Amino acid sequence: MLKLAKLPDRTPVKIGISVTPDLDADLRAYLDLYRTTYEDKGATVADLIPAMLETFLASDRAFVRARRSAGAGT
């Protein structure tokens, strides 16, 4: 199973970023695997990036702890 779950239906928001050629190749390879795994030929790299970032942030323990600590003081 992929760490990234199948994306929920939602309206995409366009975002522009610059990445290295190596990262671009990795993102396209991940997209190919995602499309095969979920039989979702319509998915694009731009669809996956927000979910990847959300998954990364949610799994970063130091970030989650810091966010909780910052919220506890309000």
Buried (B, 14 or more C-beta within 10 A) or exposed (E): EEEBEEBEEEEEEEEEEEEEEEEEEEBEEBBEEBBEEBEEEEBEBBBBBBBBEEBEEEEEEEEEEEEEEEEEEE
